[in-house]
Amino acid sequence: MTTENYPLTGLKVLDLSRVLAGPFAGRMLSDLGADVVKIEPPDGDITRLWGHVIAGIAGYYHQQNAGKRNVCIDLRAKGARELMFELAAEADILIENYRPDVMGRLGLSYAELQEVNPRLIMLSISGFGHSGPESHRAAYAPIVHAEAGLTFRQAQRSNLPYSELPLSVADTNASLHGLVGLLSAVIHRYKTGVGQHIDIAMLDATVATDDQIHFDLEDANASNQPRIAAWETGAGPILVSADARYFWHCLSRKGLVVDPATKNMTVEEKIPLRHSCITQFMATLTDLDEVESTMSSMNLAWGRVGDPRQIQNQKTIRSRGSIIEIDDRAGGTRPITQSPYRFSGATSGVRGPAPHRGEHNDEILIEWLDKQKSDIEALKEAAVLHAE
Protein backbone atom coordinates (compact mmCIF):
# COMPACT_ATOMS: atom_id res chain seq x y z
CA MET A 1 0.00 0.00 0.00
CA THR A 2 1.38 3.43 -0.94
CA THR A 3 1.97 5.82 1.96
CA GLU A 4 2.75 8.91 -0.12
CA ASN A 5 0.14 11.09 1.62
CA TYR A 6 0.72 9.74 5.14
CA PRO A 7 2.32 12.27 7.56
CA LEU A 8 5.13 9.97 8.73
CA THR A 9 6.10 8.40 5.41
CA GLY A 10 9.86 7.82 5.36
CA LEU A 11 10.32 7.25 9.10
CA LYS A 12 11.86 3.89 9.93
CA VAL A 13 10.92 2.36 13.28
CA LEU A 14 12.29 -0.67 15.12
CA ASP A 15 9.67 -1.92 17.59
CA LEU A 16 11.24 -4.23 20.18
CA SER A 17 8.30 -3.87 22.56
CA ARG A 18 5.70 -6.45 23.47
CA VAL A 19 2.18 -6.79 24.84
CA LEU A 20 0.68 -3.26 24.86
CA ALA A 21 2.83 -0.43 26.27
CA GLY A 22 5.01 0.13 23.23
CA PRO A 23 3.23 -1.94 20.56
CA PHE A 24 0.31 0.49 20.70
CA ALA A 25 2.65 3.42 19.95
CA GLY A 26 4.18 1.39 17.12
CA ARG A 27 0.73 0.66 15.72
CA MET A 28 -0.14 4.38 15.74
CA LEU A 29 3.15 5.21 13.99
CA SER A 30 2.35 2.62 11.34
CA ASP A 31 -1.16 4.03 10.91
CA LEU A 32 0.48 7.41 10.28
CA GLY A 33 2.74 6.02 7.56
CA ALA A 34 5.97 5.01 9.30
CA ASP A 35 7.68 1.76 8.29
CA VAL A 36 7.41 -0.11 11.60
CA VAL A 37 9.40 -3.33 11.90
CA LYS A 38 8.59 -5.45 14.93
CA ILE A 39 11.68 -7.22 16.24
CA GLU A 40 10.26 -10.31 17.91
CA PRO A 41 12.05 -13.05 19.86
CA PRO A 42 11.76 -16.70 18.76
CA ASP A 43 9.34 -17.55 21.60
CA GLY A 44 7.08 -14.74 20.43
CA ASP A 45 5.07 -11.93 21.97
CA ILE A 46 2.85 -13.41 24.70
CA THR A 47 -0.18 -11.72 23.10
CA ARG A 48 0.02 -14.24 20.26
CA LEU A 49 -1.83 -16.48 22.73
CA TRP A 50 -4.65 -14.04 23.52
CA GLY A 51 -7.94 -13.88 21.68
CA HIS A 52 -9.56 -15.49 18.67
CA VAL A 53 -6.98 -17.06 16.35
CA ILE A 54 -7.34 -16.71 12.57
CA ALA A 55 -4.57 -17.81 10.19
CA GLY A 56 -2.30 -18.38 13.19
CA ILE A 57 -2.69 -14.82 14.49
CA ALA A 58 -4.53 -14.08 17.75
CA GLY A 59 -6.86 -11.12 18.01
CA TYR A 60 -4.97 -9.18 20.70
CA TYR A 61 -1.68 -9.43 18.82
CA HIS A 62 -3.41 -8.51 15.59
CA GLN A 63 -5.00 -5.41 17.14
CA GLN A 64 -1.68 -3.94 18.32
CA ASN A 65 0.59 -5.03 15.47
CA ALA A 66 -1.47 -4.58 12.33
CA GLY A 67 0.41 -2.85 9.54
CA LYS A 68 3.86 -3.70 10.88
CA ARG A 69 6.50 -5.91 9.31
CA ASN A 70 8.33 -8.54 11.35
CA VAL A 71 11.90 -9.72 11.77
CA CYS A 72 12.43 -12.52 14.30
CA ILE A 73 15.80 -12.24 16.06
CA ASP A 74 17.23 -14.13 19.01
CA LEU A 75 18.90 -11.17 20.70
CA ARG A 76 21.07 -13.51 22.79
CA ALA A 77 22.53 -15.33 19.80
CA LYS A 78 26.07 -14.65 18.68
CA GLY A 79 25.92 -12.06 15.92
CA ALA A 80 22.50 -10.69 16.92
CA ARG A 81 23.97 -7.56 18.53
CA GLU A 82 25.87 -6.72 15.36
CA LEU A 83 22.72 -7.19 13.26
CA MET A 84 20.79 -4.90 15.61
CA PHE A 85 23.50 -2.27 15.25
CA GLU A 86 23.13 -2.45 11.47
CA LEU A 87 19.36 -2.04 11.72
CA ALA A 88 19.65 0.76 14.30
CA ALA A 89 22.06 2.61 12.01
CA GLU A 90 19.24 2.83 9.44
CA ALA A 91 16.40 3.54 11.86
CA ASP A 92 14.92 6.83 12.99
CA ILE A 93 13.15 5.44 16.07
CA LEU A 94 13.51 2.45 18.38
CA ILE A 95 10.80 1.44 20.87
CA GLU A 96 11.37 -0.97 23.77
CA ASN A 97 9.57 -1.79 27.00
CA TYR A 98 11.91 -4.17 28.77
CA ARG A 99 12.90 -3.61 32.39
CA PRO A 100 15.49 -0.80 32.53
CA ASP A 101 18.55 -3.09 32.77
CA VAL A 102 17.74 -5.47 29.90
CA MET A 103 18.87 -3.43 26.88
CA GLY A 104 22.19 -2.75 28.60
CA ARG A 105 22.71 -6.44 29.34
CA LEU A 106 22.07 -7.20 25.68
CA GLY A 107 24.72 -4.65 24.71
CA LEU A 108 22.01 -2.45 23.18
CA SER A 109 21.90 0.49 25.60
CA TYR A 110 21.07 3.88 24.16
CA ALA A 111 24.68 5.02 24.59
CA GLU A 112 25.86 2.05 22.51
CA LEU A 113 23.16 2.48 19.87
CA GLN A 114 23.83 6.20 19.62
CA GLU A 115 27.43 5.48 18.72
CA VAL A 116 26.26 3.83 15.50
CA ASN A 117 23.44 6.36 14.93
CA PRO A 118 23.60 9.72 16.74
CA ARG A 119 20.23 10.65 15.22
CA LEU A 120 18.42 7.66 16.71
CA ILE A 121 15.43 8.41 18.92
CA MET A 122 14.77 5.70 21.49
CA LEU A 123 11.59 5.34 23.52
CA SER A 124 11.84 3.24 26.66
CA ILE A 125 8.61 2.45 28.52
CA SER A 126 8.78 0.79 31.92
CA GLY A 127 6.56 0.59 34.96
CA PHE A 128 8.60 2.82 37.27
CA GLY A 129 11.07 4.54 34.96
CA HIS A 130 14.82 4.25 34.43
CA SER A 131 15.73 6.13 37.60
CA GLY A 132 14.40 5.87 41.12
CA PRO A 133 14.14 3.28 43.87
CA GLU A 134 11.65 1.00 42.05
CA SER A 135 13.21 0.89 38.58
CA HIS A 136 13.87 -2.84 38.97
CA ARG A 137 10.22 -3.74 39.52
CA ALA A 138 8.21 -5.58 36.89
CA ALA A 139 4.95 -3.85 36.10
CA TYR A 140 1.86 -4.53 34.08
CA ALA A 141 -1.13 -2.23 33.82
CA PRO A 142 -3.00 -3.66 36.86
CA ILE A 143 0.06 -3.07 39.06
CA VAL A 144 0.27 0.56 37.98
CA HIS A 145 -3.50 1.03 38.38
CA ALA A 146 -3.11 -0.11 41.99
CA GLU A 147 -0.01 2.00 42.72
CA ALA A 148 -1.53 5.11 41.11
CA GLY A 149 -4.68 4.95 43.24
CA LEU A 150 -7.11 4.05 40.46
CA THR A 151 -7.99 0.68 42.01
CA PHE A 152 -8.66 2.34 45.37
CA ARG A 153 -10.76 5.11 43.84
CA GLN A 154 -12.87 2.70 41.81
CA ALA A 155 -13.63 0.61 44.91
CA GLN A 156 -14.32 3.66 47.06
CA ARG A 157 -16.73 5.21 44.58
CA SER A 158 -18.56 2.02 43.69
CA ASN A 159 -18.63 0.51 47.20
CA LEU A 160 -17.26 -2.71 45.76
CA PRO A 161 -14.17 -4.81 46.59
CA TYR A 162 -10.86 -3.85 45.00
CA SER A 163 -10.82 -5.11 41.43
CA GLU A 164 -9.04 -4.55 38.14
CA LEU A 165 -10.15 -1.88 35.68
CA PRO A 166 -11.79 -3.19 32.49
CA LEU A 167 -9.05 -1.80 30.22
CA SER A 168 -5.26 -1.38 30.39
CA VAL A 169 -5.24 2.39 30.68
CA ALA A 170 -1.76 2.51 32.25
CA ASP A 171 -0.34 0.83 29.15
CA THR A 172 -2.18 2.92 26.58
CA ASN A 173 -1.50 6.19 28.42
CA ALA A 174 2.21 5.39 28.52
CA SER A 175 2.15 4.49 24.83
CA LEU A 176 0.34 7.68 23.85
CA HIS A 177 2.60 9.88 25.98
CA GLY A 178 5.52 8.02 24.43
CA LEU A 179 4.13 8.79 20.98
CA VAL A 180 3.97 12.49 21.83
CA GLY A 181 7.54 12.32 23.10
CA LEU A 182 8.74 10.55 19.95
CA LEU A 183 7.16 13.05 17.57
CA SER A 184 8.49 15.94 19.66
CA ALA A 185 11.97 14.41 19.47
CA VAL A 186 11.65 14.08 15.69
CA ILE A 187 10.92 17.81 15.45
CA HIS A 188 13.79 18.56 17.85
CA ARG A 189 16.12 16.44 15.70
CA TYR A 190 15.29 18.56 12.66
CA LYS A 191 16.64 21.55 14.61
CA THR A 192 19.65 19.90 16.28
CA GLY A 193 20.49 16.83 14.21
CA VAL A 194 20.68 14.79 17.43
CA GLY A 195 18.46 12.01 18.72
CA GLN A 196 17.01 11.52 22.19
CA HIS A 197 16.41 8.79 24.75
CA ILE A 198 12.87 9.17 26.10
CA ASP A 199 12.25 7.56 29.49
CA ILE A 200 8.50 7.03 30.04
CA ALA A 201 7.32 5.51 33.32
CA MET A 202 3.84 4.03 33.19
CA LEU A 203 3.26 5.36 36.71
CA ASP A 204 4.21 8.92 35.65
CA ALA A 205 2.00 8.75 32.58
CA THR A 206 -0.98 7.45 34.55
CA VAL A 207 -0.71 10.13 37.22
CA ALA A 208 -0.17 12.88 34.63
CA THR A 209 -3.30 11.81 32.77
CA ASP A 210 -5.47 11.44 35.89
CA ASP A 211 -7.96 14.32 35.76
CA GLN A 212 -9.23 13.44 39.26
CA ILE A 213 -5.87 13.44 41.06
CA HIS A 214 -6.11 17.05 42.29
CA PHE A 215 -9.14 16.14 44.44
CA ASP A 216 -6.92 13.65 46.28
CA LEU A 217 -3.78 15.80 46.36
CA GLU A 218 -5.69 18.68 47.94
CA ASP A 219 -8.03 16.53 50.07
CA ALA A 220 -10.98 18.07 48.26
CA ASN A 221 -13.09 15.06 47.37
CA ALA A 222 -16.06 16.65 49.10
CA SER A 223 -16.03 19.31 46.36
CA ASN A 224 -15.86 16.75 43.59
CA GLN A 225 -18.68 16.58 41.08
CA PRO A 226 -21.50 14.31 42.31
CA ARG A 227 -21.75 10.80 40.91
CA ILE A 228 -23.78 10.21 37.79
CA ALA A 229 -25.97 7.18 37.31
CA ALA A 230 -27.58 4.96 34.73
CA TRP A 231 -31.34 4.44 34.59
CA GLU A 232 -33.42 1.71 32.97
CA THR A 233 -35.69 2.78 30.12
CA GLY A 234 -37.77 1.03 27.49
CA ALA A 235 -34.76 1.54 25.19
CA GLY A 236 -32.33 -0.06 27.63
CA PRO A 237 -30.06 1.44 30.32
CA ILE A 238 -29.28 5.12 29.81
CA LEU A 239 -26.51 7.02 31.59
CA VAL A 240 -27.41 10.65 32.28
CA SER A 241 -24.66 13.22 32.93
CA ALA A 242 -26.27 14.55 36.08
CA ASP A 243 -26.31 13.36 39.67
CA ALA A 244 -29.70 12.32 41.02
CA ARG A 245 -30.20 15.60 42.88
CA TYR A 246 -29.69 17.79 39.80
CA PHE A 247 -31.61 15.36 37.60
CA TRP A 248 -34.55 15.62 40.01
CA HIS A 249 -34.33 19.42 39.83
CA CYS A 250 -34.43 19.34 36.00
CA LEU A 251 -37.35 16.91 35.90
CA SER A 252 -39.30 18.92 38.48
CA ARG A 253 -38.71 22.21 36.69
CA LYS A 254 -40.09 20.69 33.50
CA GLY A 255 -43.11 19.29 35.35
CA LEU A 256 -42.21 15.74 34.35
CA VAL A 257 -42.41 14.38 37.90
CA VAL A 258 -44.55 15.06 40.96
CA ASP A 259 -42.70 15.25 44.26
CA PRO A 260 -43.79 12.36 46.50
CA ALA A 261 -42.06 13.90 49.52
CA THR A 262 -43.63 16.24 52.04
CA LYS A 263 -42.13 19.33 53.65
CA ASN A 264 -41.84 17.77 57.09
CA MET A 265 -39.68 14.89 55.82
CA THR A 266 -35.94 14.80 56.40
CA VAL A 267 -33.52 14.82 53.46
CA GLU A 268 -32.72 11.17 54.22
CA GLU A 269 -36.42 10.34 53.87
CA LYS A 270 -36.88 12.37 50.67
CA ILE A 271 -33.94 10.92 48.73
CA PRO A 272 -35.20 7.33 48.26
CA LEU A 273 -38.70 8.54 47.38
CA ARG A 274 -37.43 10.90 44.72
CA HIS A 275 -34.97 8.31 43.43
CA SER A 276 -37.86 5.87 43.04
CA CYS A 277 -39.86 8.56 41.24
CA ILE A 278 -37.02 9.13 38.76
CA THR A 279 -36.74 5.38 38.20
CA GLN A 280 -40.46 5.16 37.43
CA PHE A 281 -40.33 8.15 35.08
CA MET A 282 -37.34 6.81 33.13
CA ALA A 283 -39.12 3.48 32.65
CA THR A 284 -41.89 5.32 30.78
CA LEU A 285 -39.49 6.38 28.02
CA THR A 286 -40.14 3.77 25.37
CA ASP A 287 -37.51 4.39 22.68
CA LEU A 288 -34.33 6.33 21.94
CA ASP A 289 -36.19 9.13 20.16
CA GLU A 290 -38.18 9.75 23.31
CA VAL A 291 -35.04 9.56 25.45
CA GLU A 292 -33.26 12.05 23.19
CA SER A 293 -36.12 14.56 23.07
CA THR A 294 -36.61 14.38 26.85
CA MET A 295 -32.91 14.87 27.64
CA SER A 296 -32.57 17.63 25.04
CA SER A 297 -35.48 19.50 26.62
CA MET A 298 -33.42 19.67 29.84
CA ASN A 299 -30.08 20.23 28.04
CA LEU A 300 -28.67 17.04 29.55
CA ALA A 301 -26.10 14.83 27.87
CA TRP A 302 -26.88 11.12 27.89
CA GLY A 303 -25.57 7.88 26.52
CA ARG A 304 -26.65 4.32 25.95
CA VAL A 305 -24.93 1.74 28.16
CA GLY A 306 -23.76 -0.29 25.21
CA ASP A 307 -22.55 -3.85 24.97
CA PRO A 308 -19.01 -3.69 23.46
CA ARG A 309 -19.80 -6.82 21.47
CA GLN A 310 -22.22 -4.64 19.49
CA ILE A 311 -19.97 -1.57 19.22
CA GLN A 312 -19.87 -1.77 15.42
CA ASN A 313 -23.58 -0.91 15.41
CA GLN A 314 -23.08 2.36 17.30
CA LYS A 315 -24.13 5.11 14.88
CA THR A 316 -21.01 7.27 15.08
CA ILE A 317 -18.66 4.27 15.08
CA ARG A 318 -20.37 2.98 11.94
CA SER A 319 -20.54 6.38 10.24
CA ARG A 320 -16.90 7.32 10.87
CA GLY A 321 -15.52 3.85 10.15
CA SER A 322 -13.93 3.61 13.60
CA ILE A 323 -13.92 -0.17 13.27
CA ILE A 324 -13.20 -1.64 9.87
CA GLU A 325 -12.79 -5.08 8.34
CA ILE A 326 -9.36 -6.04 7.00
CA ASP A 327 -7.82 -9.13 5.43
CA ASP A 328 -7.66 -12.02 7.91
CA ARG A 329 -5.09 -13.90 5.79
CA ALA A 330 -7.45 -16.87 5.60
CA GLY A 331 -9.69 -15.78 2.74
CA GLY A 332 -11.95 -13.57 4.82
CA THR A 333 -11.88 -10.44 6.95
CA ARG A 334 -11.68 -9.60 10.64
CA PRO A 335 -12.63 -6.43 12.56
CA ILE A 336 -10.02 -3.99 13.83
CA THR A 337 -10.01 -0.48 15.26
CA GLN A 338 -9.16 2.22 12.75
CA SER A 339 -6.72 5.08 13.32
CA PRO A 340 -8.49 7.88 15.23
CA TYR A 341 -6.56 10.59 13.35
CA ARG A 342 -8.63 12.46 10.76
CA PHE A 343 -6.58 14.96 8.73
CA SER A 344 -7.93 17.61 6.39
CA GLY A 345 -5.14 17.11 3.85
CA ALA A 346 -3.34 13.90 4.79
CA THR A 347 -4.08 10.22 5.20
CA SER A 348 -3.94 7.83 8.12
CA GLY A 349 -5.21 4.33 8.73
CA VAL A 350 -4.34 0.71 9.38
CA ARG A 351 -2.37 -0.54 6.41
CA GLY A 352 -2.69 -4.30 6.66
CA PRO A 353 -2.92 -7.31 8.96
CA ALA A 354 -0.42 -8.22 11.66
CA PRO A 355 2.66 -10.22 10.61
CA HIS A 356 3.80 -13.71 11.49
CA ARG A 357 7.11 -14.12 13.35
CA GLY A 358 9.98 -13.57 10.97
CA GLU A 359 7.71 -13.08 7.99
CA HIS A 360 9.79 -10.20 6.64
CA ASN A 361 13.28 -11.35 7.60
CA ASP A 362 14.59 -11.43 4.05
CA GLU A 363 12.58 -8.45 2.85
CA ILE A 364 13.80 -6.06 5.58
CA LEU A 365 17.42 -7.15 5.51
CA ILE A 366 17.56 -6.73 1.74
CA GLU A 367 15.58 -3.49 1.68
CA TRP A 368 17.11 -1.77 4.74
CA LEU A 369 20.62 -3.26 4.75
CA ASP A 370 21.18 -4.39 1.16
CA LYS A 371 22.06 -7.87 2.42
CA GLN A 372 22.77 -10.67 0.00
CA LYS A 373 20.82 -13.92 0.16
CA SER A 374 23.97 -15.69 1.33
CA ASP A 375 24.32 -13.24 4.25
CA ILE A 376 20.74 -13.90 5.32
CA GLU A 377 21.18 -17.66 5.09
CA ALA A 378 24.27 -17.40 7.28
CA LEU A 379 22.27 -15.52 9.92
CA LYS A 380 19.60 -18.22 9.84
CA GLU A 381 22.21 -20.97 10.19
CA ALA A 382 23.72 -19.10 13.16
CA ALA A 383 20.23 -19.06 14.80
CA VAL A 384 20.18 -15.28 14.80
CA LEU A 385 17.14 -15.17 12.51
CA HIS A 386 14.06 -17.31 13.04
CA ALA A 387 10.68 -17.67 11.35
CA GLU A 388 7.41 -19.49 11.86
C-alpha positions in Angstrom: 0.0 0.0 0.0 1.4 3.4 -0.9 2.0 5.8 2.0 2.7 8.9 -0.1 0.1 11.1 1.6 0.7 9.7 5.1 2.3 12.3 7.6 5.1 10.0 8.7 6.1 8.4 5.4 9.9 7.8 5.4 10.3 7.3 9.1 11.9 3.9 9.9 10.9 2.4 13.3 12.3 -0.7 15.1 9.7 -1.9 17.6 11.2 -4.2 20.2 8.3 -3.9 22.6 5.7 -6.5 23.5 2.2 -6.8 24.8 0.7 -3.3 24.9 2.8 -0.4 26.3 5.0 0.1 23.2 3.2 -1.9 20.6 0.3 0.5 20.7 2.7 3.4 19.9 4.2 1.4 17.1 0.7 0.7 15.7 -0.1 4.4 15.7 3.2 5.2 14.0 2.4 2.6 11.3 -1.2 4.0 10.9 0.5 7.4 10.3 2.7 6.0 7.6 6.0 5.0 9.3 7.7 1.8 8.3 7.4 -0.1 11.6 9.4 -3.3 11.9 8.6 -5.5 14.9 11.7 -7.2 16.2 10.3 -10.3 17.9 12.1 -13.1 19.9 11.8 -16.7 18.8 9.3 -17.5 21.6 7.1 -14.7 20.4 5.1 -11.9 22.0 2.8 -13.4 24.7 -0.2 -11.7 23.1 0.0 -14.2 20.3 -1.8 -16.5 22.7 -4.7 -14.0 23.5 -7.9 -13.9 21.7 -9.6 -15.5 18.7 -7.0 -17.1 16.3 -7.3 -16.7 12.6 -4.6 -17.8 10.2 -2.3 -18.4 13.2 -2.7 -14.8 14.5 -4.5 -14.1 17.8 -6.9 -11.1 18.0 -5.0 -9.2 20.7 -1.7 -9.4 18.8 -3.4 -8.5 15.6 -5.0 -5.4 17.1 -1.7 -3.9 18.3 0.6 -5.0 15.5 -1.5 -4.6 12.3 0.4 -2.8 9.5 3.9 -3.7 10.9 6.5 -5.9 9.3 8.3 -8.5 11.3 11.9 -9.7 11.8 12.4 -12.5 14.3 15.8 -12.2 16.1 17.2 -14.1 19.0 18.9 -11.2 20.7 21.1 -13.5 22.8 22.5 -15.3 19.8 26.1 -14.7 18.7 25.9 -12.1 15.9 22.5 -10.7 16.9 24.0 -7.6 18.5 25.9 -6.7 15.4 22.7 -7.2 13.3 20.8 -4.9 15.6 23.5 -2.3 15.2 23.1 -2.5 11.5 19.4 -2.0 11.7 19.6 0.8 14.3 22.1 2.6 12.0 19.2 2.8 9.4 16.4 3.5 11.9 14.9 6.8 13.0 13.1 5.4 16.1 13.5 2.5 18.4 10.8 1.4 20.9 11.4 -1.0 23.8 9.6 -1.8 27.0 11.9 -4.2 28.8 12.9 -3.6 32.4 15.5 -0.8 32.5 18.6 -3.1 32.8 17.7 -5.5 29.9 18.9 -3.4 26.9 22.2 -2.7 28.6 22.7 -6.4 29.3 22.1 -7.2 25.7 24.7 -4.7 24.7 22.0 -2.4 23.2 21.9 0.5 25.6 21.1 3.9 24.2 24.7 5.0 24.6 25.9 2.0 22.5 23.2 2.5 19.9 23.8 6.2 19.6 27.4 5.5 18.7 26.3 3.8 15.5 23.4 6.4 14.9 23.6 9.7 16.7 20.2 10.7 15.2 18.4 7.7 16.7 15.4 8.4 18.9 14.8 5.7 21.5 11.6 5.3 23.5 11.8 3.2 26.7 8.6 2.5 28.5 8.8 0.8 31.9 6.6 0.6 35.0 8.6 2.8 37.3 11.1 4.5 35.0 14.8 4.2 34.4 15.7 6.1 37.6 14.4 5.9 41.1 14.1 3.3 43.9 11.7 1.0 42.1 13.2 0.9 38.6 13.9 -2.8 39.0 10.2 -3.7 39.5 8.2 -5.6 36.9 5.0 -3.8 36.1 1.9 -4.5 34.1 -1.1 -2.2 33.8 -3.0 -3.7 36.9 0.1 -3.1 39.1 0.3 0.6 38.0 -3.5 1.0 38.4 -3.1 -0.1 42.0 0.0 2.0 42.7 -1.5 5.1 41.1 -4.7 4.9 43.2 -7.1 4.0 40.5 -8.0 0.7 42.0 -8.7 2.3 45.4 -10.8 5.1 43.8 -12.9 2.7 41.8 -13.6 0.6 44.9 -14.3 3.7 47.1 -16.7 5.2 44.6 -18.6 2.0 43.7 -18.6 0.5 47.2 -17.3 -2.7 45.8 -14.2 -4.8 46.6 -10.9 -3.8 45.0 -10.8 -5.1 41.4 -9.0 -4.5 38.1 -10.1 -1.9 35.7 -11.8 -3.2 32.5 -9.0 -1.8 30.2 -5.3 -1.4 30.4 -5.2 2.4 30.7 -1.8 2.5 32.2 -0.3 0.8 29.2 -2.2 2.9 26.6 -1.5 6.2 28.4 2.2 5.4 28.5 2.2 4.5 24.8 0.3 7.7 23.9 2.6 9.9 26.0 5.5 8.0 24.4 4.1 8.8 21.0 4.0 12.5 21.8 7.5 12.3 23.1 8.7 10.5 19.9 7.2 13.0 17.6 8.5 15.9 19.7 12.0 14.4 19.5 11.6 14.1 15.7 10.9 17.8 15.5 13.8 18.6 17.8 16.1 16.4 15.7 15.3 18.6 12.7 16.6 21.5 14.6 19.7 19.9 16.3 20.5 16.8 14.2 20.7 14.8 17.4 18.5 12.0 18.7 17.0 11.5 22.2 16.4 8.8 24.7 12.9 9.2 26.1 12.3 7.6 29.5 8.5 7.0 30.0 7.3 5.5 33.3 3.8 4.0 33.2 3.3 5.4 36.7 4.2 8.9 35.7 2.0 8.8 32.6 -1.0 7.5 34.6 -0.7 10.1 37.2 -0.2 12.9 34.6 -3.3 11.8 32.8 -5.5 11.4 35.9 -8.0 14.3 35.8 -9.2 13.4 39.3 -5.9 13.4 41.1 -6.1 17.1 42.3 -9.1 16.1 44.4 -6.9 13.6 46.3 -3.8 15.8 46.4 -5.7 18.7 47.9 -8.0 16.5 50.1 -11.0 18.1 48.3 -13.1 15.1 47.4 -16.1 16.7 49.1 -16.0 19.3 46.4 -15.9 16.7 43.6 -18.7 16.6 41.1 -21.5 14.3 42.3 -21.7 10.8 40.9 -23.8 10.2 37.8 -26.0 7.2 37.3 -27.6 5.0 34.7 -31.3 4.4 34.6 -33.4 1.7 33.0 -35.7 2.8 30.1 -37.8 1.0 27.5 -34.8 1.5 25.2 -32.3 -0.1 27.6 -30.1 1.4 30.3 -29.3 5.1 29.8 -26.5 7.0 31.6 -27.4 10.7 32.3 -24.7 13.2 32.9 -26.3 14.5 36.1 -26.3 13.4 39.7 -29.7 12.3 41.0 -30.2 15.6 42.9 -29.7 17.8 39.8 -31.6 15.4 37.6 -34.5 15.6 40.0 -34.3 19.4 39.8 -34.4 19.3 36.0 -37.4 16.9 35.9 -39.3 18.9 38.5 -38.7 22.2 36.7 -40.1 20.7 33.5 -43.1 19.3 35.3 -42.2 15.7 34.4 -42.4 14.4 37.9 -44.5 15.1 41.0 -42.7 15.2 44.3 -43.8 12.4 46.5 -42.1 13.9 49.5 -43.6 16.2 52.0 -42.1 19.3 53.7 -41.8 17.8 57.1 -39.7 14.9 55.8 -35.9 14.8 56.4 -33.5 14.8 53.5 -32.7 11.2 54.2 -36.4 10.3 53.9 -36.9 12.4 50.7 -33.9 10.9 48.7 -35.2 7.3 48.3 -38.7 8.5 47.4 -37.4 10.9 44.7 -35.0 8.3 43.4 -37.9 5.9 43.0 -39.9 8.6 41.2 -37.0 9.1 38.8 -36.7 5.4 38.2 -40.5 5.2 37.4 -40.3 8.1 35.1 -37.3 6.8 33.1 -39.1 3.5 32.7 -41.9 5.3 30.8 -39.5 6.4 28.0 -40.1 3.8 25.4 -37.5 4.4 22.7 -34.3 6.3 21.9 -36.2 9.1 20.2 -38.2 9.8 23.3 -35.0 9.6 25.4 -33.3 12.1 23.2 -36.1 14.6 23.1 -36.6 14.4 26.8 -32.9 14.9 27.6 -32.6 17.6 25.0 -35.5 19.5 26.6 -33.4 19.7 29.8 -30.1 20.2 28.0 -28.7 17.0 29.5 -26.1 14.8 27.9 -26.9 11.1 27.9 -25.6 7.9 26.5 -26.6 4.3 25.9 -24.9 1.7 28.2 -23.8 -0.3 25.2 -22.5 -3.9 25.0 -19.0 -3.7 23.5 -19.8 -6.8 21.5 -22.2 -4.6 19.5 -20.0 -1.6 19.2 -19.9 -1.8 15.4 -23.6 -0.9 15.4 -23.1 2.4 17.3 -24.1 5.1 14.9 -21.0 7.3 15.1 -18.7 4.3 15.1 -20.4 3.0 11.9 -20.5 6.4 10.2 -16.9 7.3 10.9 -15.5 3.8 10.2 -13.9 3.6 13.6 -13.9 -0.2 13.3 -13.2 -1.6 9.9 -12.8 -5.1 8.3 -9.4 -6.0 7.0 -7.8 -9.1 5.4 -7.7 -12.0 7.9 -5.1 -13.9 5.8 -7.4 -16.9 5.6 -9.7 -15.8 2.7 -12.0 -13.6 4.8 -11.9 -10.4 6.9 -11.7 -9.6 10.6 -12.6 -6.4 12.6 -10.0 -4.0 13.8 -10.0 -0.5 15.3 -9.2 2.2 12.7 -6.7 5.1 13.3 -8.5 7.9 15.2 -6.6 10.6 13.4 -8.6 12.5 10.8 -6.6 15.0 8.7 -7.9 17.6 6.4 -5.1 17.1 3.9 -3.3 13.9 4.8 -4.1 10.2 5.2 -3.9 7.8 8.1 -5.2 4.3 8.7 -4.3 0.7 9.4 -2.4 -0.5 6.4 -2.7 -4.3 6.7 -2.9 -7.3 9.0 -0.4 -8.2 11.7 2.7 -10.2 10.6 3.8 -13.7 11.5 7.1 -14.1 13.3 10.0 -13.6 11.0 7.7 -13.1 8.0 9.8 -10.2 6.6 13.3 -11.3 7.6 14.6 -11.4 4.0 12.6 -8.4 2.9 13.8 -6.1 5.6 17.4 -7.1 5.5 17.6 -6.7 1.7 15.6 -3.5 1.7 17.1 -1.8 4.7 20.6 -3.3 4.8 21.2 -4.4 1.2 22.1 -7.9 2.4 22.8 -10.7 0.0 20.8 -13.9 0.2 24.0 -15.7 1.3 24.3 -13.2 4.2 20.7 -13.9 5.3 21.2 -17.7 5.1 24.3 -17.4 7.3 22.3 -15.5 9.9 19.6 -18.2 9.8 22.2 -21.0 10.2 23.7 -19.1 13.2 20.2 -19.1 14.8 20.2 -15.3 14.8 17.1 -15.2 12.5 14.1 -17.3 13.0 10.7 -17.7 11.4 7.4 -19.5 11.9 
